[in-house]
Amino acid sequence: PITITITITILRPDITRGLQCYVDADFAGSWSSADAEDASSVYSRTGYAILYAGCPIIWVSKLQTEIALSTTEA
């Protein structure tokens, strides 16, 4: 038989933390020499998370539509 375990974590809001925003970009994050011919592996990834009182409100992670030529551009 297959056993499936599901864990649900309930966060306790901490009003003293207020609104927090985190942003990051990963320059050509999935590129490796093993898949150097795969053009989709050179796209950078951008993401952000917005939290209120320490609890996530929204988060996004997506591949960029243009190929970045540097970490600054990513």
All heavy atoms as a GROMACS GRO file, in nm:
protein
  560
    1PRO      N    1   0.082  -0.119   0.000
    1PRO     CA    2   0.000   0.000   0.000
    1PRO      C    3   0.087   0.126   0.000
    1PRO      O    4   0.196   0.129   0.055
    1PRO     CB    5  -0.080  -0.010   0.129
    1PRO     CG    6  -0.004  -0.107   0.215
    1PRO     CD    7   0.072  -0.196   0.123
    2ILE      N    8   0.035   0.232  -0.060
    2ILE     CA    9   0.103   0.361  -0.065
    2ILE      C   10   0.052   0.450   0.047
    2ILE      O   11  -0.067   0.462   0.067
    2ILE     CB   12   0.078   0.429  -0.201
    2ILE    CG1   13   0.135   0.343  -0.313
    2ILE    CG2   14   0.139   0.568  -0.203
    2ILE    CD1   15   0.103   0.396  -0.451
    3THR      N   16   0.147   0.507   0.120
    3THR     CA   17   0.111   0.598   0.229
    3THR      C   18   0.147   0.740   0.189
    3THR      O   19   0.259   0.767   0.146
    3THR     CB   20   0.188   0.561   0.358
    3THR    OG1   21   0.158   0.426   0.390
    3THR    CG2   22   0.149   0.653   0.472
    4ILE      N   23   0.053   0.832   0.202
    4ILE     CA   24   0.076   0.973   0.170
    4ILE      C   25   0.062   1.053   0.299
    4ILE      O   26  -0.037   1.041   0.370
    4ILE     CB   27  -0.024   1.024   0.065
    4ILE    CG1   28  -0.006   0.945  -0.065
    4ILE    CG2   29  -0.006   1.173   0.041
    4ILE    CD1   30  -0.109   0.978  -0.170
    5THR      N   31   0.164   1.135   0.326
    5THR     CA   32   0.162   1.219   0.444
    5THR      C   33   0.152   1.364   0.401
    5THR      O   34   0.230   1.409   0.318
    5THR     CB   35   0.289   1.199   0.529
    5THR    OG1   36   0.298   1.061   0.562
    5THR    CG2   37   0.285   1.284   0.654
    6ILE      N   38   0.059   1.438   0.457
    6ILE     CA   39   0.041   1.580   0.425
    6ILE      C   40   0.057   1.659   0.554
    6ILE      O   41   0.000   1.625   0.658
    6ILE     CB   42  -0.098   1.607   0.364
    6ILE    CG1   43  -0.112   1.531   0.233
    6ILE    CG2   44  -0.118   1.757   0.344
    6ILE    CD1   45  -0.250   1.540   0.173
    7THR      N   46   0.140   1.763   0.546
    7THR     CA   47   0.162   1.849   0.662
    7THR      C   48   0.108   1.988   0.632
    7THR      O   49   0.139   2.046   0.530
    7THR     CB   50   0.312   1.860   0.694
    7THR    OG1   51   0.362   1.728   0.716
    7THR    CG2   52   0.335   1.945   0.816
    8ILE      N   53   0.029   2.041   0.722
    8ILE     CA   54  -0.023   2.177   0.709
    8ILE      C   55   0.036   2.260   0.822
    8ILE      O   56   0.027   2.222   0.938
    8ILE     CB   57  -0.177   2.179   0.716
    8ILE    CG1   58  -0.236   2.100   0.599
    8ILE    CG2   59  -0.228   2.323   0.717
    8ILE    CD1   60  -0.385   2.086   0.604
    9THR      N   61   0.099   2.369   0.784
    9THR     CA   62   0.158   2.458   0.883
    9THR      C   63   0.074   2.584   0.894
    9THR      O   64   0.049   2.650   0.794
    9THR     CB   65   0.303   2.496   0.843
    9THR    OG1   66   0.377   2.375   0.829
    9THR    CG2   67   0.366   2.584   0.948
   10ILE      N   68   0.032   2.617   1.013
   10ILE     CA   69  -0.045   2.738   1.035
   10ILE      C   70   0.048   2.840   1.098
   10ILE      O   71   0.104   2.816   1.205
   10ILE     CB   72  -0.167   2.710   1.125
   10ILE    CG1   73  -0.259   2.608   1.056
   10ILE    CG2   74  -0.241   2.840   1.156
   10ILE    CD1   75  -0.374   2.562   1.139
   11LEU      N   76   0.064   2.953   1.029
   11LEU     CA   77   0.153   3.058   1.078
   11LEU      C   78   0.078   3.149   1.174
   11LEU      O   79  -0.037   3.185   1.150
   11LEU     CB   80   0.207   3.139   0.961
   11LEU     CG   81   0.289   3.062   0.859
   11LEU    CD1   82   0.324   3.152   0.742
   11LEU    CD2   83   0.414   3.007   0.922
   12ARG      N   84   0.144   3.186   1.280
   12ARG     CA   85   0.087   3.280   1.374
   12ARG      C   86   0.133   3.420   1.334
   12ARG      O   87   0.252   3.448   1.335
   12ARG     CB   88   0.132   3.248   1.516
   12ARG     CG   89   0.072   3.344   1.618
   12ARG     CD   90   0.092   3.292   1.755
   12ARG     NE   91   0.008   3.171   1.765
   12ARG     CZ   92  -0.003   3.100   1.874
   12ARG    NH1   93   0.064   3.132   1.980
   12ARG    NH2   94  -0.080   2.995   1.877
   13PRO      N   95   0.042   3.508   1.296
   13PRO     CA   96   0.082   3.643   1.253
   13PRO      C   97   0.157   3.719   1.362
   13PRO      O   98   0.124   3.709   1.480
   13PRO     CB   99  -0.052   3.712   1.222
   13PRO     CG  100  -0.148   3.601   1.199
   13PRO     CD  101  -0.102   3.488   1.287
   14ASP      N  102   0.258   3.793   1.322
   14ASP     CA  103   0.336   3.877   1.412
   14ASP      C  104   0.327   4.020   1.358
   14ASP      O  105   0.403   4.059   1.271
   14ASP     CB  106   0.481   3.829   1.415
   14ASP     CG  107   0.568   3.912   1.506
   14ASP    OD1  108   0.516   4.004   1.573
   14ASP    OD2  109   0.690   3.886   1.511
   15ILE      N  110   0.232   4.097   1.410
   15ILE     CA  111   0.204   4.231   1.362
   15ILE      C  112   0.327   4.321   1.368
   15ILE      O  113   0.343   4.413   1.288
   15ILE     CB  114   0.086   4.294   1.441
   15ILE    CG1  115  -0.040   4.209   1.425
   15ILE    CG2  116   0.059   4.436   1.396
   15ILE    CD1  117  -0.088   4.194   1.282
   16THR      N  118   0.420   4.294   1.457
   16THR     CA  119   0.539   4.380   1.468
   16THR      C  120   0.628   4.370   1.344
   16THR      O  121   0.712   4.456   1.322
   16THR     CB  122   0.624   4.341   1.592
   16THR    OG1  123   0.670   4.207   1.577
   16THR    CG2  124   0.542   4.354   1.719
   17ARG      N  125   0.610   4.268   1.263
   17ARG     CA  126   0.693   4.252   1.143
   17ARG      C  127   0.642   4.336   1.027
   17ARG      O  128   0.716   4.361   0.932
   17ARG     CB  129   0.700   4.105   1.104
   17ARG     CG  130   0.771   4.024   1.212
   17ARG     CD  131   0.779   3.881   1.180
   17ARG     NE  132   0.879   3.860   1.076
   17ARG     CZ  133   0.909   3.743   1.027
   17ARG    NH1  134   0.848   3.636   1.072
   17ARG    NH2  135   0.999   3.731   0.934
   18GLY      N  136   0.518   4.379   1.028
   18GLY     CA  137   0.464   4.466   0.924
   18GLY      C  138   0.469   4.404   0.786
   18GLY      O  139   0.458   4.283   0.769
   19LEU      N  140   0.488   4.488   0.684
   19LEU     CA  141   0.492   4.445   0.545
   19LEU      C  142   0.637   4.421   0.504
   19LEU      O  143   0.723   4.506   0.525
   19LEU     CB  144   0.429   4.552   0.455
   19LEU     CG  145   0.411   4.516   0.309
   19LEU    CD1  146   0.311   4.403   0.294
   19LEU    CD2  147   0.365   4.638   0.231
   20GLN      N  148   0.664   4.306   0.444
   20GLN     CA  149   0.799   4.271   0.400
   20GLN      C  150   0.792   4.228   0.254
   20GLN      O  151   0.701   4.156   0.214
   20GLN     CB  152   0.856   4.156   0.482
   20GLN     CG  153   0.870   4.187   0.629
   20GLN     CD  154   0.902   4.063   0.709
   20GLN    OE1  155   0.823   3.970   0.712
   20GLN    NE2  156   1.020   4.062   0.771
   21CYS      N  157   0.891   4.272   0.175
   21CYS     CA  158   0.900   4.235   0.034
   21CYS      C  159   1.039   4.182   0.005
   21CYS      O  160   1.139   4.241   0.046
   21CYS     CB  161   0.872   4.356  -0.055
   21CYS     SG  162   0.711   4.428  -0.030
   22TYR      N  163   1.046   4.071  -0.066
   22TYR     CA  164   1.173   4.010  -0.105
   22TYR      C  165   1.172   3.988  -0.255
   22TYR      O  166   1.073   3.938  -0.310
   22TYR     CB  167   1.194   3.876  -0.033
   22TYR     CG  168   1.199   3.888   0.116
   22TYR    CD1  169   1.086   3.867   0.194
   22TYR    CD2  170   1.317   3.923   0.180
   22TYR    CE1  171   1.090   3.878   0.332
   22TYR    CE2  172   1.323   3.936   0.318
   22TYR     CZ  173   1.209   3.913   0.392
   22TYR     OH  174   1.215   3.925   0.529
   23VAL      N  175   1.282   4.025  -0.321
   23VAL     CA  176   1.294   4.012  -0.466
   23VAL      C  177   1.428   3.948  -0.497
   23VAL      O  178   1.528   3.975  -0.432
   23VAL     CB  179   1.286   4.150  -0.535
   23VAL    CG1  180   1.300   4.137  -0.684
   23VAL    CG2  181   1.158   4.222  -0.499
   24ASP      N  182   1.432   3.861  -0.599
   24ASP     CA  183   1.557   3.800  -0.640
   24ASP      C  184   1.550   3.762  -0.786
   24ASP      O  185   1.442   3.746  -0.843
   24ASP     CB  186   1.585   3.676  -0.555
   24ASP     CG  187   1.731   3.631  -0.563
   24ASP    OD1  188   1.814   3.708  -0.616
   24ASP    OD2  189   1.761   3.521  -0.515
   25ALA      N  190   1.668   3.750  -0.848
   25ALA     CA  191   1.678   3.703  -0.986
   25ALA      C  192   1.794   3.605  -0.992
   25ALA      O  193   1.895   3.620  -0.924
   25ALA     CB  194   1.702   3.819  -1.081
   26ASP      N  195   1.777   3.502  -1.073
   26ASP     CA  196   1.880   3.399  -1.089
   26ASP      C  197   1.926   3.402  -1.234
   26ASP      O  198   1.850   3.373  -1.325
   26ASP     CB  199   1.819   3.264  -1.054
   26ASP     CG  200   1.920   3.151  -1.063
   26ASP    OD1  201   2.041   3.180  -1.066
   26ASP    OD2  202   1.878   3.035  -1.066
   27PHE      N  203   2.050   3.441  -1.256
   27PHE     CA  204   2.106   3.456  -1.390
   27PHE      C  205   2.131   3.319  -1.453
   27PHE      O  206   2.214   3.243  -1.405
   27PHE     CB  207   2.234   3.538  -1.385
   27PHE     CG  208   2.306   3.551  -1.516
   27PHE    CD1  209   2.246   3.615  -1.622
   27PHE    CD2  210   2.432   3.499  -1.533
   27PHE    CE1  211   2.310   3.629  -1.743
   27PHE    CE2  212   2.499   3.513  -1.653
   27PHE     CZ  213   2.437   3.577  -1.759
   28ALA      N  214   2.059   3.287  -1.562
   28ALA     CA  215   2.075   3.161  -1.635
   28ALA      C  216   2.080   3.042  -1.539
   28ALA      O  217   2.167   2.956  -1.548
   28ALA     CB  218   2.198   3.166  -1.724
   29GLY      N  219   1.985   3.038  -1.450
   29GLY     CA  220   1.987   2.943  -1.339
   29GLY      C  221   1.988   2.796  -1.374
   29GLY      O  222   2.044   2.716  -1.302
   30SER      N  223   1.929   2.756  -1.486
   30SER     CA  224   1.925   2.613  -1.514
   30SER      C  225   2.027   2.572  -1.620
   30SER      O  226   2.022   2.462  -1.671
   30SER     CB  227   1.784   2.573  -1.558
   30SER     OG  228   1.750   2.639  -1.679
   31TRP      N  229   2.122   2.660  -1.651
   31TRP     CA  230   2.222   2.625  -1.752
   31TRP      C  231   2.327   2.533  -1.694
   31TRP      O  232   2.374   2.549  -1.583
   31TRP     CB  233   2.294   2.750  -1.806
   31TRP     CG  234   2.385   2.716  -1.919
   31TRP    CD1  235   2.351   2.709  -2.050
   31TRP    CD2  236   2.523   2.681  -1.911
   31TRP    NE1  237   2.460   2.672  -2.125
   31TRP    CE2  238   2.567   2.654  -2.042
   31TRP    CE3  239   2.613   2.668  -1.807
   31TRP    CZ2  240   2.697   2.616  -2.071
   31TRP    CZ3  241   2.744   2.630  -1.836
   31TRP    CH2  242   2.784   2.605  -1.966
   32SER      N  243   2.365   2.434  -1.772
   32SER     CA  244   2.478   2.348  -1.738
   32SER      C  245   2.541   2.300  -1.867
   32SER      O  246   2.477   2.302  -1.973
   32SER     CB  247   2.434   2.229  -1.652
   32SER     OG  248   2.360   2.138  -1.729
   33SER      N  249   2.663   2.258  -1.862
   33SER     CA  250   2.731   2.213  -1.984
   33SER      C  251   2.665   2.089  -2.042
   33SER      O  252   2.675   2.063  -2.161
   33SER     CB  253   2.879   2.186  -1.956
   33SER     OG  254   2.893   2.089  -1.855
   34ALA      N  255   2.593   2.015  -1.959
   34ALA     CA  256   2.526   1.894  -2.007
   34ALA      C  257   2.413   1.926  -2.104
   34ALA      O  258   2.386   1.849  -2.196
   34ALA     CB  259   2.473   1.814  -1.889
   35ASP      N  260   2.347   2.039  -2.085
   35ASP     CA  261   2.237   2.077  -2.174
   35ASP      C  262   2.265   2.211  -2.242
   35ASP      O  263   2.176   2.292  -2.261
   35ASP     CB  264   2.104   2.080  -2.099
   35ASP     CG  265   2.102   2.179  -1.984
   35ASP    OD1  266   2.207   2.238  -1.954
   35ASP    OD2  267   1.994   2.198  -1.927
   36ALA      N  268   2.389   2.232  -2.281
   36ALA     CA  269   2.431   2.360  -2.341
   36ALA      C  270   2.358   2.390  -2.471
   36ALA      O  271   2.343   2.506  -2.509
   36ALA     CB  272   2.582   2.358  -2.364
   37GLU      N  273   2.310   2.290  -2.540
   37GLU     CA  274   2.240   2.311  -2.666
   37GLU      C  275   2.092   2.346  -2.647
   37GLU      O  276   2.025   2.386  -2.740
   37GLU     CB  277   2.252   2.186  -2.756
   37GLU     CG  278   2.396   2.151  -2.791
   37GLU     CD  279   2.465   2.264  -2.867
   37GLU    OE1  280   2.403   2.324  -2.956
   37GLU    OE2  281   2.582   2.291  -2.835
   38ASP      N  282   2.043   2.333  -2.526
   38ASP     CA  283   1.902   2.362  -2.496
   38ASP      C  284   1.886   2.511  -2.470
   38ASP      O  285   1.926   2.561  -2.365
   38ASP     CB  286   1.856   2.281  -2.376
   38ASP     CG  287   1.710   2.305  -2.341
   38ASP    OD1  288   1.637   2.366  -2.423
   38ASP    OD2  289   1.669   2.262  -2.232
   39ALA      N  290   1.829   2.584  -2.565
   39ALA     CA  291   1.816   2.730  -2.554
   39ALA      C  292   1.732   2.774  -2.434
   39ALA      O  293   1.756   2.880  -2.377
   39ALA     CB  294   1.757   2.787  -2.682
   40SER      N  295   1.636   2.692  -2.393
   40SER     CA  296   1.550   2.733  -2.281
   40SER      C  297   1.624   2.732  -2.148
   40SER      O  298   1.577   2.790  -2.051
   40SER     CB  299   1.427   2.643  -2.273
   40SER     OG  300   1.465   2.513  -2.236
   41SER      N  301   1.741   2.669  -2.141
   41SER     CA  302   1.814   2.661  -2.015
   41SER      C  303   1.890   2.789  -1.982
   41SER      O  304   1.941   2.802  -1.872
   41SER     CB  305   1.911   2.543  -2.016
   41SER     OG  306   2.017   2.568  -2.106
   42VAL      N  307   1.899   2.883  -2.074
   42VAL     CA  308   1.976   3.005  -2.049
   42VAL      C  309   1.889   3.121  -2.001
   42VAL      O  310   1.940   3.229  -1.976
   42VAL     CB  311   2.058   3.049  -2.173
   42VAL    CG1  312   2.161   2.944  -2.206
   42VAL    CG2  313   1.968   3.080  -2.290
   43TYR      N  314   1.761   3.100  -1.989
   43TYR     CA  315   1.674   3.205  -1.938
   43TYR      C  316   1.694   3.223  -1.788
   43TYR      O  317   1.714   3.127  -1.714
   43TYR     CB  318   1.527   3.174  -1.965
   43TYR     CG  319   1.489   3.190  -2.109
   43TYR    CD1  320   1.476   3.080  -2.192
   43TYR    CD2  321   1.468   3.316  -2.163
   43TYR    CE1  322   1.442   3.095  -2.324
   43TYR    CE2  323   1.434   3.332  -2.296
   43TYR     CZ  324   1.421   3.221  -2.375
   43TYR     OH  325   1.388   3.236  -2.507
   44SER      N  326   1.688   3.347  -1.744
   44SER     CA  327   1.701   3.376  -1.601
   44SER      C  328   1.564   3.366  -1.535
   44SER      O  329   1.461   3.370  -1.601
   44SER     CB  330   1.757   3.518  -1.582
   44SER     OG  331   1.885   3.528  -1.640
   45ARG      N  332   1.563   3.350  -1.406
   45ARG     CA  333   1.438   3.340  -1.329
   45ARG      C  334   1.427   3.460  -1.237
   45ARG      O  335   1.523   3.501  -1.174
   45ARG     CB  336   1.436   3.210  -1.249
   45ARG     CG  337   1.311   3.192  -1.168
   45ARG     CD  338   1.300   3.052  -1.114
   45ARG     NE  339   1.284   2.952  -1.218
   45ARG     CZ  340   1.167   2.924  -1.277
   45ARG    NH1  341   1.058   2.988  -1.242
   45ARG    NH2  342   1.160   2.832  -1.369
   46THR      N  343   1.308   3.516  -1.230
   46THR     CA  344   1.280   3.629  -1.142
   46THR      C  345   1.168   3.588  -1.046
   46THR      O  346   1.077   3.516  -1.084
   46THR     CB  347   1.233   3.751  -1.224
   46THR    OG1  348   1.335   3.786  -1.316
   46THR    CG2  349   1.202   3.869  -1.136
   47GLY      N  350   1.178   3.635  -0.924
   47GLY     CA  351   1.074   3.604  -0.828
   47GLY      C  352   1.063   3.708  -0.720
   47GLY      O  353   1.155   3.787  -0.699
   48TYR      N  354   0.948   3.710  -0.655
   48TYR     CA  355   0.931   3.798  -0.540
   48TYR      C  356   0.829   3.737  -0.445
   48TYR      O  357   0.748   3.653  -0.484
   48TYR     CB  358   0.889   3.940  -0.582
   48TYR     CG  359   0.754   3.949  -0.651
   48TYR    CD1  360   0.637   3.963  -0.578
   48TYR    CD2  361   0.746   3.947  -0.790
   48TYR    CE1  362   0.515   3.974  -0.641
   48TYR    CE2  363   0.624   3.958  -0.853
   48TYR     CZ  364   0.508   3.972  -0.779
   48TYR     OH  365   0.386   3.982  -0.842
   49ALA      N  366   0.839   3.779  -0.320
   49ALA     CA  367   0.744   3.735  -0.218
   49ALA      C  368   0.706   3.857  -0.134
   49ALA      O  369   0.791   3.939  -0.101
   49ALA     CB  370   0.806   3.629  -0.128
   50ILE      N  371   0.579   3.869  -0.103
   50ILE     CA  372   0.530   3.977  -0.018
   50ILE      C  373   0.464   3.912   0.104
   50ILE      O  374   0.378   3.826   0.090
   50ILE     CB  375   0.430   4.067  -0.093
   50ILE    CG1  376   0.498   4.129  -0.215
   50ILE    CG2  377   0.373   4.174   0.000
   50ILE    CD1  378   0.407   4.210  -0.304
   51LEU      N  379   0.510   3.956   0.222
   51LEU     CA  380   0.458   3.902   0.347
   51LEU      C  381   0.399   4.014   0.430
   51LEU      O  382   0.448   4.127   0.427
   51LEU     CB  383   0.570   3.835   0.427
   51LEU     CG  384   0.633   3.710   0.368
   51LEU    CD1  385   0.742   3.746   0.270
   51LEU    CD2  386   0.688   3.625   0.477
   52TYR      N  387   0.294   3.983   0.504
   52TYR     CA  388   0.239   4.077   0.602
   52TYR      C  389   0.232   4.004   0.735
   52TYR      O  390   0.177   3.894   0.743
   52TYR     CB  391   0.101   4.128   0.561
   52TYR     CG  392   0.046   4.224   0.664
   52TYR    CD1  393   0.100   4.350   0.679
   52TYR    CD2  394  -0.056   4.185   0.750
   52TYR    CE1  395   0.053   4.437   0.776
   52TYR    CE2  396  -0.105   4.271   0.846
   52TYR     CZ  397  -0.049   4.397   0.858
   52TYR     OH  398  -0.094   4.482   0.955
   53ALA      N  399   0.288   4.064   0.836
   53ALA     CA  400   0.292   4.007   0.971
   53ALA      C  401   0.360   3.870   0.970
   53ALA      O  402   0.324   3.781   1.045
   53ALA     CB  403   0.151   3.998   1.029
   54GLY      N  404   0.458   3.853   0.879
   54GLY     CA  405   0.531   3.728   0.871
   54GLY      C  406   0.460   3.618   0.794
   54GLY      O  407   0.511   3.508   0.782
   55CYS      N  408   0.343   3.647   0.739
   55CYS     CA  409   0.266   3.548   0.664
   55CYS      C  410   0.266   3.584   0.515
   55CYS      O  411   0.242   3.700   0.480
   55CYS     CB  412   0.122   3.543   0.714
   55CYS     SG  413   0.108   3.498   0.887
   56PRO      N  414   0.293   3.488   0.427
   56PRO     CA  415   0.297   3.519   0.285
   56PRO      C  416   0.159   3.558   0.231
   56PRO      O  417   0.059   3.493   0.260
   56PRO     CB  418   0.346   3.390   0.220
   56PRO     CG  419   0.322   3.283   0.322
   56PRO     CD  420   0.322   3.350   0.456
   57ILE      N  421   0.157   3.667   0.157
   57ILE     CA  422   0.034   3.712   0.092
   57ILE      C  423   0.035   3.665  -0.053
   57ILE      O  424  -0.064   3.615  -0.104
   57ILE     CB  425   0.023   3.866   0.097
   57ILE    CG1  426   0.013   3.914   0.241
   57ILE    CG2  427  -0.097   3.914   0.017
   57ILE    CD1  428   0.023   4.064   0.255
   58ILE      N  429   0.151   3.684  -0.119
   58ILE     CA  430   0.165   3.644  -0.258
   58ILE      C  431   0.311   3.614  -0.287
   58ILE      O  432   0.400   3.671  -0.226
   58ILE     CB  433   0.113   3.756  -0.352
   58ILE    CG1  434   0.110   3.707  -0.496
   58ILE    CG2  435   0.196   3.881  -0.340
   58ILE    CD1  436   0.040   3.802  -0.592
   59TRP      N  437   0.335   3.521  -0.377
   59TRP     CA  438   0.470   3.496  -0.425
   59TRP      C  439   0.462   3.459  -0.572
   59TRP      O  440   0.364   3.401  -0.617
   59TRP     CB  441   0.541   3.387  -0.344
   59TRP     CG  442   0.483   3.250  -0.356
   59TRP    CD1  443   0.385   3.196  -0.279
   59TRP    CD2  444   0.516   3.151  -0.453
   59TRP    NE1  445   0.356   3.069  -0.321
   59TRP    CE2  446   0.434   3.039  -0.429
   59TRP    CE3  447   0.605   3.146  -0.558
   59TRP    CZ2  448   0.442   2.924  -0.505
   59TRP    CZ3  449   0.612   3.031  -0.635
   59TRP    CH2  450   0.531   2.922  -0.607
   60VAL      N  451   0.566   3.495  -0.646
   60VAL     CA  452   0.572   3.469  -0.789
   60VAL      C  453   0.713   3.425  -0.825
   60VAL      O  454   0.810   3.480  -0.775
   60VAL     CB  455   0.535   3.597  -0.870
   60VAL    CG1  456   0.558   3.575  -1.019
   60VAL    CG2  457   0.393   3.638  -0.843
   61SER      N  458   0.724   3.327  -0.913
   61SER     CA  459   0.852   3.283  -0.966
   61SER      C  460   0.829   3.247  -1.112
   61SER      O  461   0.744   3.164  -1.142
   61SER     CB  462   0.903   3.162  -0.889
   61SER     OG  463   1.022   3.114  -0.946
   62LYS      N  464   0.903   3.313  -1.202
   62LYS     CA  465   0.881   3.285  -1.344
   62LYS      C  466   1.009   3.305  -1.424
   62LYS      O  467   1.101   3.377  -1.382
   62LYS     CB  468   0.771   3.374  -1.400
   62LYS     CG  469   0.801   3.521  -1.397
   62LYS     CD  470   0.686   3.602  -1.454
   62LYS     CE  471   0.721   3.750  -1.453
   62LYS     NZ  472   0.618   3.830  -1.515
   63LEU      N  473   1.015   3.238  -1.538
   63LEU     CA  474   1.128   3.257  -1.629
   63LEU      C  475   1.111   3.389  -1.702
   63LEU      O  476   1.000   3.426  -1.741
   63LEU     CB  477   1.134   3.144  -1.732
   63LEU     CG  478   1.183   3.010  -1.682
   63LEU    CD1  479   1.175   2.907  -1.794
   63LEU    CD2  480   1.324   3.019  -1.629
   64GLN      N  481   1.221   3.460  -1.722
   64GLN     CA  482   1.215   3.585  -1.797
   64GLN      C  483   1.196   3.553  -1.945
   64GLN      O  484   1.235   3.447  -1.992
   64GLN     CB  485   1.344   3.665  -1.775
   64GLN     CG  486   1.360   3.710  -1.632
   64GLN     CD  487   1.490   3.785  -1.609
   64GLN    OE1  488   1.571   3.802  -1.699
   64GLN    NE2  489   1.510   3.830  -1.486
   65THR      N  490   1.136   3.645  -2.018
   65THR     CA  491   1.108   3.622  -2.160
   65THR      C  492   1.226   3.656  -2.249
   65THR      O  493   1.232   3.612  -2.363
   65THR     CB  494   0.985   3.703  -2.205
   65THR    OG1  495   1.010   3.841  -2.178
   65THR    CG2  496   0.860   3.659  -2.130
   66GLU      N  497   1.320   3.733  -2.198
   66GLU     CA  498   1.440   3.771  -2.274
   66GLU      C  499   1.562   3.704  -2.211
   66GLU      O  500   1.566   3.682  -2.091
   66GLU     CB  501   1.460   3.923  -2.273
   66GLU     CG  502   1.344   4.000  -2.332
   66GLU     CD  503   1.331   3.981  -2.482
   66GLU    OE1  504   1.436   3.967  -2.548
   66GLU    OE2  505   1.218   3.978  -2.531
   67ILE      N  506   1.663   3.676  -2.292
   67ILE     CA  507   1.787   3.619  -2.241
   67ILE      C  508   1.875   3.731  -2.188
   67ILE      O  509   1.912   3.822  -2.262
   67ILE     CB  510   1.860   3.538  -2.350
   67ILE    CG1  511   1.775   3.419  -2.392
   67ILE    CG2  512   1.996   3.491  -2.298
   67ILE    CD1  513   1.832   3.340  -2.508
   68ALA      N  514   1.907   3.726  -2.060
   68ALA     CA  515   1.992   3.829  -1.998
   68ALA      C  516   2.138   3.798  -2.031
   68ALA      O  517   2.180   3.684  -2.032
   68ALA     CB  518   1.971   3.831  -1.847
   69LEU      N  519   2.215   3.904  -2.057
   69LEU     CA  520   2.356   3.887  -2.090
   69LEU      C  521   2.448   3.909  -1.971
   69LEU      O  522   2.570   3.892  -1.982
   69LEU     CB  523   2.394   3.983  -2.204
   69LEU     CG  524   2.312   3.964  -2.333
   69LEU    CD1  525   2.353   4.067  -2.435
   69LEU    CD2  526   2.330   3.823  -2.388
   70SER      N  527   2.392   3.948  -1.857
   70SER     CA  528   2.472   3.968  -1.737
   70SER      C  529   2.383   3.952  -1.614
   70SER      O  530   2.261   3.952  -1.624
   70SER     CB  531   2.534   4.109  -1.737
   70SER     OG  532   2.432   4.206  -1.720
   71THR      N  533   2.447   3.941  -1.497
   71THR     CA  534   2.370   3.930  -1.374
   71THR      C  535   2.296   4.060  -1.343
   71THR      O  536   2.186   4.057  -1.289
   71THR     CB  537   2.462   3.894  -1.255
   71THR    OG1  538   2.566   3.991  -1.247
   71THR    CG2  539   2.520   3.756  -1.270
   72THR      N  540   2.353   4.172  -1.382
   72THR     CA  541   2.287   4.301  -1.361
   72THR      C  542   2.162   4.311  -1.444
   72THR      O  543   2.058   4.358  -1.398
   72THR     CB  544   2.382   4.418  -1.396
   72THR    OG1  545   2.500   4.404  -1.317
   72THR    CG2  546   2.318   4.550  -1.370
   73GLU      N  547   2.169   4.265  -1.566
   73GLU     CA  548   2.054   4.270  -1.656
   73GLU      C  549   1.945   4.174  -1.612
   73GLU      O  550   1.827   4.200  -1.632
   73GLU     CB  551   2.099   4.237  -1.799
   73GLU     CG  552   1.997   4.262  -1.904
   73GLU     CD  553   2.048   4.232  -2.045
   73GLU    OE1  554   2.164   4.196  -2.061
   73GLU    OE2  555   1.967   4.248  -2.137
   74ALA      N  556   1.982   4.062  -1.551
   74ALA     CA  557   1.884   3.964  -1.506
   74ALA      C  558   1.795   4.024  -1.400
   74ALA      O  559   1.680   3.998  -1.391
   74ALA     CB  560   1.954   3.840  -1.450
   0.00000   0.00000   0.00000
